[in-house]
C-alpha cells in the first residue's frame, strides 16, 4: 500500500465561550483568542483506503504548519502509511521540529492502519483499558458568583475535574483558588493552571499560601528548573503540561519526581506514535497522565478518545473533548460524551470522517 494523494484543508474554529485566555511570561501577560485555525489532512492510498488527521495550535494560526507540509508531503508520498514509526522517521529526516504538521499526518496514518486491520485505533494502541475517560472543564470566570455558577453548571452535567485559570496576580489567584476549593463538592477535583505565567517568587507565594488545600497546581512557571523548585520546596502537588515535549524530558520528570500528573498533547510532540511512547514512560512509572491535544475539532477529538481509551484507567487523570469548545465542525461523527466522560467509536480506524461540507475545498493537494 502506498500514499498517492494528500489533500490539505484549513478551517477556522470559533471558540464557543467567546474567548480563551492563554499566556506566558512575555510583556503581554495574557492574550485572548476567539478563533482557532485547524489544519486537516486527508491521506489517500492506492488500495482505496483513506485516513484523516488534524492539528490546531493555541492561537489564530500556525504559519509553520503550512510551510512544513510541502516538505512532509514529498516525504510521505509513495510510502506505506501502515508503518507509523517509519513514517515518523521519514518526516523527521525531511525536516526538524514542526510537530503540528507531523501530528496531523501521523494521526491520518493511524486511521488508515486501523481501517486496513478492520480494527479501532485503540486496539492497535494496546486495547481498550478505559471505557469512558473522565473529562475536565475549564472554569474561566474570575468573580466569585460567576465561578460558582460555572462550577455548578459543570457539576450538574457530571464533570468531576474542574480546572481554574490563574496566573494573573498572585493575591487574586490565591483568593480564587480558596473560594473554588471551599465550594467544590467532595467528589470534585479542583486544580489551578497558571500556564507558565507565574515568576518563581509568585509561584512560591501562591503554593505556600494554599498548602492547606487539596488543590494541585499546573505548570506554574515557564522553566523546568523553576517548576521543580516549587515542587521540591513546597508540599504542593504538581501537574506539568507545556514542558512535556519529548521522551527525554519525560524521563527527566520521572527521575526528578517532578510531577504527580503529566499532560501529553499529540500536536506538541509530533503525533500519536510519539505521544503513546511518552505516555507509556509515565504509566510504567506510575505517574498519572492527561491524554489530549492542543485544540481542534471532531477529528483530533476522535484521536484523543482512542489515546485515552488505551490508557490504564487507574493512571488516566483525565482528558478533553476539544470539539465541544468550538462552534464549527471538522468531521463526523464526533466521539460520544455522556455524564462527564468521553467514549470512542468501535468502528475501524478513528471512527470519524472529514466533514467536507464544513471544510470546503482543499487549499492544496499533493499527488504522486
N, C-alpha and C positions, 0 to 999 in steps of 0.2 A: 504494500500500500504506500502511495506517495502523495504528498501535498501538491495539488495542482493549481489552487487558486486561494487567495486571501483577500477578503473584502473588509474594508475599514469604515466604520461609522462613527460619527461624533454626535453626542446627544446631550443637550443641556437639561439638567435635572433641578428644577426649583425646589428649594428646601421648604417643606410643608409648614414649619412653625415660624416662618418669616425670616429668620436669620440665625446662623450658627456661629458662636463665638469661638475663635481659636487664637492662640497667642504664642509668643516666645519672648526672649529677652532682648528683642530689638527695641528701637526707640519707640515704636508704636506697640504698646504692651498688649493691646487687644484688637483683633480685626474681626469683622463680621462678614460672612458670605451668605448670600441668599440664593445663589445658583452654583451648581457644581457641573463640571463638564466631563462626561464619561466617554471613554473610548471602547467601542465594541468591535470585536473581530469575529468574522465567520471564516473558518478554515475548511476548505473542500478538498476531497481526495479523488483519486482515480477509481476508487472502489464504490463511489456513490455515497459514502458517509461524509457527514459534515459535523463540525463542532463549533461551539461559540464560547467566547471568553470576554471578559470585561474588566476594566480597571478605571478608577476615578480618584483623582487627588483631592486633598483638602484645600480647595481654592477654586477660583473660577476657571482655571485651565492649567494644563501642564504641557508647555511647548516642547519639552524634551521628549515626550511620548511620540508625537508625530514626527519629530526629527529622527528618532531611532527606528521607527517601524520600517522604512525602506531598507535599511541595513539588515534588520532582523528577518524581514520577509525574504530577502535574497538568500539568507542562510537557511531558511525553513523550506522553501520551495524544493521539491524533489526528495525531501526527507520523509521517513516513516513517522507519522505523528503518534503511533502507538508506543513509542520509546521516549517517554518524558525526560529521562535522565540524559539520553543522547541529544534530545532537542535543546535542553539547557546547556549542554556542553557546546553545541554549535552556536547558540546565541551568545554565550559568554566569550567564545573565541572571536565572534564577529564584532562585539562592542562591550566595553566595560560599563557597569552601572545600568542606568535606565530600567530600573526594576518594574516600573509601572507598565511599560510596553511589554517586557518579558512576561509579566504576570498574566496579562490578557491572552497572550499566545499559549502559555503553559496551561492555563485553565481550559482553553479550547482543545488542546491535545488530550487532556484527561477526559473531556467529554467524548471525543472520538474513541479513546481507549475503552471507555465504558460501553459505548454502543457496539463496538466491534466484538466485545466479550459478552454482549447481552446481559450486562450487569450494571447496577447503580455504582457510581463512583465510590461510595463509602465502602462497598465490598472490596474494591481494589486497594483501598487505604487500610484494610485490616478488619473490616466488618463493622456492623452497627453495634457500638458499645454504649451509646447513649440514645435512647428513644425519646426525644423531646428535650432539647437543650434549653436550659434556663436563659431567658433574655434579660438584659438590663435596659433601663431607660434613664436618659439624662434629665436631671432637674435643672432647667435653665434659669429659673427665676432667682432674684436676689433679695426680694422683700418677703418678710415672714408670712403674711397672709397668702401671697401668691405661691410661695414654696409649699405651704400646707395644702393648698388647693391642688397643686400639681401632684404632690405625693399621694394625696387621697385618690386622685383620678387614676394613677398608675396602680395603686394598691387594689382598687376595685376591679381593675382589668386583669389582676392575677400576677403582676410583676413583683418580684421579691428583691431584686437588685436595683438600687437607686444611686445613680452617680451624680454627685454635686459638682457644679462648675465653679471652681475657685481660682485663686491666683491673681487677684486684682490688688487688694490691700490686705495685709495680714490681719489687722484688727477686725475688719469686716468679714474676712474669711473665717476667723475663729468664731465669731458670733453666728454666722450662717451654719457652720458645721454643728455647733452646740444645739442650735434650735432644731435642725433636722434630726439629729440623734435623739433628742428628747421626745419628738412626736412620732418617730418611727415605731412600727409595731414590732413585737419581739421576734417575729419570723423574718423581718426585713433586714437586709444587709445594706448599710449606707457606707459609701466611700467617697472621698473627695479628690477630684482630679485637677491638679494645678497646670497640667500641660506645659511643664518646664518653666513656668512663669515666675516662680519664686527665686530670689537670690538665696545663697546659702544661709545668711543670717535670718532672712524672712522665713525660710523653710524651718529652721530650728525653732524660731519663735512660735510658729503655728504648731509644730509637732509637740513641743513641750507643753503648750497650753491645752492640748486635747488628749494628753496621755491617759487621762482617766476614762476616756470614752472608748467604746468598742467600734472605732471608725478607722478604716485603713486609708492611707494617703497614696495617691498615684502620681508618679513621675514629678516629684516636687521641683527638681532643678534640671537644668539643661545638660550638665556634665555627669558622667558616671561617678567620678570621684565625689562630687557634691552629694549625689543621691546616696552613695554608700556611707558618707559621713553622717547623714541624717539617720540612716538605717542603724548604724553601729553605735550612735551616741544618744539614741532615744529608745523608748520602749514601743515605738510606733510600728505597726505592721505596714508593709510596703508592696505596692504594685509598680512594676516597670513596664513602660509602653514604648515611647519614642526611641529608647536606647536598644531595643531588641531588633537588630538589623541583620544578624547573621549567626551561624552556628558557633563562631569563635566567642562572640560576646555572650551567647547563651552559656557556653562552658565556663566563662569567667563569672557570670552571675551565680552559677551553681557553686563554683569554687569559693567565692567570697560570701556565699549565703546572703546575697544582696537583695533578694525579693521573696515574698510569700507567694506572689502571683506574677506571671509574665504574660504579656499580651503579644500574640503572634499574628501579624497582619500580612496577608499574602502579597499585596502590592508593594509593601515596604521591603520584602525580602526577595521578590522576583518570581512568585508564583506558588502554586500548591505543592509542588515537589519539594522545594526548599523549606516551605512553611511546615510541612509534615516532618521533615528531618529535625528542624529546630524544636517543634512541639515535642517530638519523641525524646529529645535530650532532657527537656524539663520533666516530662512524665516519668522517664526512667529514674529520675532522682527525687520524685515525689513533690515537685513544685507544680502547683495548680496553674492552669493556662486559660487565657481567653482566646478563642479561635475566631478571627474575624478578618475584615479588610478595612480599607480607609473610608471609602464612600462608594455609592453606586446603586444600581437598580436590581431587577429581579435575577439577572444572570449571575452577578457576583454574589448575591444573596443565596442563590442555589449552591454555588461552590462553597460558601461559608457553611451552609446546612450540612453538606457531606463531610466537611472538615470537622465540624462539631460532632456529628454522629459517630465518627470513627475515633473519637477521643474517650478514654475511660471516664465513666460518669463521676467517679469519686475525685477525679483530678481535673474535671472541666469546671472552671469557676463560673463562666457564663459566655454568652455570645450575643450577636445582634442581627436583626433583620433590616439591613440597610435600606432596602426598597421602601420600607414603611415610612422613612423620613422624607420621601420625595413625592411629588405630585405628577410625575411623568413616568413612562414605562420604558424598559429596555428589552423585556422578554416576558414570556407567558408559558405555563402558569407559574405564579410565584410559589415559593416554598410555603407550605401552610403554617400558620401560627394559631395557638389556642392556649388560653389561660396562662399567658406569660411564658410560653415555650415555643421553640422553633423546631419544626419537623422537616424531613427531606422526602422527596419523591422516591418511590421504589422502582421507577422505570429506568431503563438503561441510560447510562451517561449521567448528566446533571439533572435530567428531567425537565429542562426548560428549553424553549426555542426562541430565537430572536423575534421581537415584535416589530416587523418591518413597517407596519403602518405608522408606528411611532418613530422609528429610526429614520425613515425616509431613504433617500438614495445614498449609496456609499460615497465617501469623499475621495476614496482612491481604491483601485483594485490592482492586485499583483497576480500575474499568471505565468505558468511555465511557457 
